[in-house]
Amino acid sequence: SLVGRLDPRLRVLCAGLFALLVCVAQQTGVLVAALVAAGGLLAVSGVVPRRALGRLGALNLFMLLLLLTLPLFVPGEAAVTLGRLTWSGDGIERALLAAMRANAIMLMLVALVGSMEAAHLGFALGGLGVPEKFAHLVLFMVRYIDVIHHE
């Protein structure tokens, strides 16, 4: 695929920069554009859609929990009231923005890093100047996760 031909160090670096930019973005339009860009790159990355959807499913279960709880603790005008529970509009907005950020970052990570061999990830981290012990730890972790998976 087009993404698979890129240097693994560049892929890891781009994913990290994308995540950083998405985390600091405040406007909804920027987050929508990030979601579209990440989805588009995922489409050309050669990743099996079922794999990406599985990762997004797990993430969005957590985001649903965040959407149900965060608005209870954020002050603001009440948007939904159910008995003694009041969900604030500001809290709902914050939870939705967090979900958009998380989904955009996950899509980009799956597209850039998820389509890479685990050993290449470890070597890419080492090539980017990550401490050698950390890069080896990643490689060992990947190896033992694979062993446990096969067991």
Phi and psi in degrees as GROMACS dihedral restraints (atoms count N, CA, C in turn):
[ dihedral_restraints ]
;  ai    aj    ak    al  type     phi  dphi    fc
    3     4     5     6     1   -61.1    20    10
    4     5     6     7     1   -44.4    20    10
    6     7     8     9     1   -69.1    20    10
    7     8     9    10     1   -37.1    20    10
    9    10    11    12     1   -63.8    20    10
   10    11    12    13     1   -21.5    20    10
   12    13    14    15     1   -83.2    20    10
   13    14    15    16     1   -11.2    20    10
   15    16    17    18     1   -75.1    20    10
   16    17    18    19     1   151.7    20    10
   18    19    20    21     1   -61.5    20    10
   19    20    21    22     1   132.9    20    10
   21    22    23    24     1   -57.5    20    10
   22    23    24    25     1   -34.4    20    10
   24    25    26    27     1   -63.7    20    10
   25    26    27    28     1   -40.5    20    10
   27    28    29    30     1   -65.7    20    10
   28    29    30    31     1   -38.8    20    10
   30    31    32    33     1   -64.0    20    10
   31    32    33    34     1   -45.3    20    10
   33    34    35    36     1   -65.6    20    10
   34    35    36    37     1   -42.8    20    10
   36    37    38    39     1   -63.7    20    10
   37    38    39    40     1   -44.1    20    10
   39    40    41    42     1   -64.0    20    10
   40    41    42    43     1   -40.6    20    10
   42    43    44    45     1   -63.5    20    10
   43    44    45    46     1   -41.7    20    10
   45    46    47    48     1   -66.0    20    10
   46    47    48    49     1   -42.9    20    10
   48    49    50    51     1   -66.3    20    10
   49    50    51    52     1   -39.9    20    10
   51    52    53    54     1   -60.6    20    10
   52    53    54    55     1   -46.0    20    10
   54    55    56    57     1   -61.3    20    10
   55    56    57    58     1   -41.1    20    10
   57    58    59    60     1   -63.4    20    10
   58    59    60    61     1   -45.6    20    10
   60    61    62    63     1   -65.5    20    10
   61    62    63    64     1   -39.6    20    10
   63    64    65    66     1   -67.7    20    10
   64    65    66    67     1   -35.7    20    10
   66    67    68    69     1   -66.0    20    10
   67    68    69    70     1   -32.9    20    10
   69    70    71    72     1   -91.6    20    10
   70    71    72    73     1    -9.1    20    10
   72    73    74    75     1   -68.2    20    10
   73    74    75    76     1   137.7    20    10
   75    76    77    78     1  -112.8    20    10
   76    77    78    79     1   -24.1    20    10
   78    79    80    81     1   -85.5    20    10
   79    80    81    82     1   139.8    20    10
   81    82    83    84     1   -62.6    20    10
   82    83    84    85     1   -37.7    20    10
   84    85    86    87     1   -61.3    20    10
   85    86    87    88     1   -39.5    20    10
   87    88    89    90     1   -65.3    20    10
   88    89    90    91     1   -40.7    20    10
   90    91    92    93     1   -68.9    20    10
   91    92    93    94     1   -36.7    20    10
   93    94    95    96     1   -64.2    20    10
   94    95    96    97     1   -43.0    20    10
   96    97    98    99     1   -62.8    20    10
   97    98    99   100     1   -38.2    20    10
   99   100   101   102     1   -64.8    20    10
  100   101   102   103     1   -41.4    20    10
  102   103   104   105     1   -62.5    20    10
  103   104   105   106     1   -43.0    20    10
  105   106   107   108     1   -65.6    20    10
  106   107   108   109     1   -43.9    20    10
  108   109   110   111     1   -63.0    20    10
  109   110   111   112     1   -44.2    20    10
  111   112   113   114     1   -66.1    20    10
  112   113   114   115     1   -40.7    20    10
  114   115   116   117     1   -64.6    20    10
  115   116   117   118     1   -40.3    20    10
  117   118   119   120     1   -64.2    20    10
  118   119   120   121     1   -42.7    20    10
  120   121   122   123     1   -67.0    20    10
  121   122   123   124     1   -35.6    20    10
  123   124   125   126     1   -63.5    20    10
  124   125   126   127     1   -37.0    20    10
  126   127   128   129     1   -64.5    20    10
  127   128   129   130     1   -33.4    20    10
  129   130   131   132     1   -97.8    20    10
  130   131   132   133     1     0.5    20    10
  132   133   134   135     1   -81.0    20    10
  133   134   135   136     1   -18.0    20    10
  135   136   137   138     1    87.0    20    10
  136   137   138   139     1     5.9    20    10
  138   139   140   141     1   -74.3    20    10
  139   140   141   142     1   138.0    20    10
  141   142   143   144     1   -64.7    20    10
  142   143   144   145     1   124.5    20    10
  144   145   146   147     1   -56.2    20    10
  145   146   147   148     1   -33.2    20    10
  147   148   149   150     1   -62.4    20    10
  148   149   150   151     1   -37.4    20    10
  150   151   152   153     1   -65.4    20    10
  151   152   153   154     1   -44.4    20    10
  153   154   155   156     1   -65.1    20    10
  154   155   156   157     1   -41.8    20    10
  156   157   158   159     1   -65.3    20    10
  157   158   159   160     1   -34.3    20    10
  159   160   161   162     1   -63.0    20    10
  160   161   162   163     1   -43.2    20    10
  162   163   164   165     1   -67.6    20    10
  163   164   165   166     1   -39.8    20    10
  165   166   167   168     1   -68.3    20    10
  166   167   168   169     1   -33.7    20    10
  168   169   170   171     1   -62.2    20    10
  169   170   171   172     1   -45.7    20    10
  171   172   173   174     1   -64.2    20    10
  172   173   174   175     1   -42.7    20    10
  174   175   176   177     1   -62.8    20    10
  175   176   177   178     1   -43.5    20    10
  177   178   179   180     1   -74.8    20    10
  178   179   180   181     1   -20.2    20    10
  180   181   182   183     1   -64.5    20    10
  181   182   183   184     1   -42.2    20    10
  183   184   185   186     1   -66.3    20    10
  184   185   186   187     1   -40.6    20    10
  186   187   188   189     1   -63.8    20    10
  187   188   189   190     1   -34.3    20    10
  189   190   191   192     1   -64.4    20    10
  190   191   192   193     1   -41.9    20    10
  192   193   194   195     1   -61.9    20    10
  193   194   195   196     1   -41.1    20    10
  195   196   197   198     1   -63.4    20    10
  196   197   198   199     1   -41.6    20    10
  198   199   200   201     1   -64.6    20    10
  199   200   201   202     1   -32.2    20    10
  201   202   203   204     1   -79.7    20    10
  202   203   204   205     1   -27.5    20    10
  204   205   206   207     1  -105.0    20    10
  205   206   207   208     1   -39.8    20    10
  207   208   209   210     1   -57.5    20    10
  208   209   210   211     1   -45.1    20    10
  210   211   212   213     1   -63.1    20    10
  211   212   213   214     1   -17.5    20    10
  213   214   215   216     1   -71.6    20    10
  214   215   216   217     1   -24.8    20    10
  216   217   218   219     1  -111.2    20    10
  217   218   219   220     1    -4.6    20    10
  219   220   221   222     1   -96.4    20    10
  220   221   222   223     1   124.6    20    10
  222   223   224   225     1   -69.3    20    10
  223   224   225   226     1   153.4    20    10
  225   226   227   228     1   154.4    20    10
  226   227   228   229     1  -177.4    20    10
  228   229   230   231     1   -68.9    20    10
  229   230   231   232     1   136.8    20    10
  231   232   233   234     1   -67.8    20    10
  232   233   234   235     1   128.9    20    10
  234   235   236   237     1  -101.9    20    10
  235   236   237   238     1   -39.1    20    10
  237   238   239   240     1  -137.8    20    10
  238   239   240   241     1   133.8    20    10
  240   241   242   243     1  -127.0    20    10
  241   242   243   244     1   130.4    20    10
  243   244   245   246     1  -135.6    20    10
  244   245   246   247     1    98.1    20    10
  246   247   248   249     1    65.4    20    10
  247   248   249   250     1  -122.9    20    10
  249   250   251   252     1   -86.4    20    10
  250   251   252   253     1   -10.4    20    10
  252   253   254   255     1   -88.6    20    10
  253   254   255   256     1   134.2    20    10
  255   256   257   258     1  -131.1    20    10
  256   257   258   259     1   121.8    20    10
  258   259   260   261     1   -98.0    20    10
  259   260   261   262     1   125.2    20    10
  261   262   263   264     1   -83.7    20    10
  262   263   264   265     1   149.5    20    10
  264   265   266   267     1   -63.9    20    10
  265   266   267   268     1   -38.6    20    10
  267   268   269   270     1   -64.8    20    10
  268   269   270   271     1   -38.4    20    10
  270   271   272   273     1   -67.0    20    10
  271   272   273   274     1   -39.7    20    10
  273   274   275   276     1   -63.9    20    10
  274   275   276   277     1   -42.9    20    10
  276   277   278   279     1   -62.0    20    10
  277   278   279   280     1   -44.4    20    10
  279   280   281   282     1   -62.6    20    10
  280   281   282   283     1   -41.4    20    10
  282   283   284   285     1   -65.6    20    10
  283   284   285   286     1   -40.1    20    10
  285   286   287   288     1   -67.1    20    10
  286   287   288   289     1   -39.3    20    10
  288   289   290   291     1   -64.9    20    10
  289   290   291   292     1   -39.3    20    10
  291   292   293   294     1   -64.1    20    10
  292   293   294   295     1   -39.0    20    10
  294   295   296   297     1   -66.1    20    10
  295   296   297   298     1   -39.9    20    10
  297   298   299   300     1   -63.8    20    10
  298   299   300   301     1   -43.6    20    10
  300   301   302   303     1   -60.3    20    10
  301   302   303   304     1   -50.0    20    10
  303   304   305   306     1   -61.5    20    10
  304   305   306   307     1   -41.7    20    10
  306   307   308   309     1   -68.1    20    10
  307   308   309   310     1   -40.2    20    10
  309   310   311   312     1   -63.4    20    10
  310   311   312   313     1   -44.5    20    10
  312   313   314   315     1   -65.8    20    10
  313   314   315   316     1   -42.4    20    10
  315   316   317   318     1   -63.9    20    10
  316   317   318   319     1   -43.2    20    10
  318   319   320   321     1   -60.3    20    10
  319   320   321   322     1   -42.6    20    10
  321   322   323   324     1   -68.2    20    10
  322   323   324   325     1   -40.6    20    10
  324   325   326   327     1   -63.5    20    10
  325   326   327   328     1   -41.7    20    10
  327   328   329   330     1   -65.1    20    10
  328   329   330   331     1   -40.1    20    10
  330   331   332   333     1   -68.4    20    10
  331   332   333   334     1   -43.2    20    10
  333   334   335   336     1   -91.9    20    10
  334   335   336   337     1   -46.1    20    10
  336   337   338   339     1   -99.5    20    10
  337   338   339   340     1   -33.7    20    10
  339   340   341   342     1   -67.9    20    10
  340   341   342   343     1   -21.3    20    10
  342   343   344   345     1   -91.7    20    10
  343   344   345   346     1     8.4    20    10
  345   346   347   348     1  -103.7    20    10
  346   347   348   349     1   145.6    20    10
  348   349   350   351     1   -61.7    20    10
  349   350   351   352     1   144.3    20    10
  351   352   353   354     1   -61.5    20    10
  352   353   354   355     1   -38.0    20    10
  354   355   356   357     1   -64.7    20    10
  355   356   357   358     1   -37.1    20    10
  357   358   359   360     1   -64.8    20    10
  358   359   360   361     1   -33.7    20    10
  360   361   362   363     1   -63.3    20    10
  361   362   363   364     1   -46.0    20    10
  363   364   365   366     1   -60.9    20    10
  364   365   366   367     1   -43.5    20    10
  366   367   368   369     1   -69.6    20    10
  367   368   369   370     1   -34.1    20    10
  369   370   371   372     1   -65.6    20    10
  370   371   372   373     1   -41.3    20    10
  372   373   374   375     1   -61.8    20    10
  373   374   375   376     1   -42.6    20    10
  375   376   377   378     1   -62.6    20    10
  376   377   378   379     1   -39.1    20    10
  378   379   380   381     1   -69.7    20    10
  379   380   381   382     1   -20.9    20    10
  381   382   383   384     1   -89.3    20    10
  382   383   384   385     1     2.2    20    10
  384   385   386   387     1    93.2    20    10
  385   386   387   388     1     8.8    20    10
  387   388   389   390     1   -65.4    20    10
  388   389   390   391     1   141.7    20    10
  390   391   392   393     1   -51.5    20    10
  391   392   393   394     1   140.5    20    10
  393   394   395   396     1   -58.1    20    10
  394   395   396   397     1   -38.2    20    10
  396   397   398   399     1   -63.1    20    10
  397   398   399   400     1   -38.8    20    10
  399   400   401   402     1   -67.1    20    10
  400   401   402   403     1   -43.0    20    10
  402   403   404   405     1   -61.2    20    10
  403   404   405   406     1   -41.2    20    10
  405   406   407   408     1   -66.7    20    10
  406   407   408   409     1   -37.5    20    10
  408   409   410   411     1   -61.4    20    10
  409   410   411   412     1   -41.6    20    10
  411   412   413   414     1   -62.1    20    10
  412   413   414   415     1   -45.1    20    10
  414   415   416   417     1   -62.6    20    10
  415   416   417   418     1   -43.5    20    10
  417   418   419   420     1   -64.3    20    10
  418   419   420   421     1   -41.7    20    10
  420   421   422   423     1   -60.7    20    10
  421   422   423   424     1   -46.2    20    10
  423   424   425   426     1   -61.5    20    10
  424   425   426   427     1   -42.2    20    10
  426   427   428   429     1   -61.5    20    10
  427   428   429   430     1   -46.0    20    10
  429   430   431   432     1   -76.3    20    10
  430   431   432   433     1   -27.5    20    10
  432   433   434   435     1   -64.4    20    10
  433   434   435   436     1   -40.1    20    10
  435   436   437   438     1   -64.1    20    10
  436   437   438   439     1   -41.8    20    10
  438   439   440   441     1   -62.8    20    10
  439   440   441   442     1   -45.7    20    10
  441   442   443   444     1   -64.1    20    10
  442   443   444   445     1   -38.7    20    10
  444   445   446   447     1   -61.3    20    10
  445   446   447   448     1   -42.7    20    10
  447   448   449   450     1   -69.8    20    10
  448   449   450   451     1   -30.3    20    10
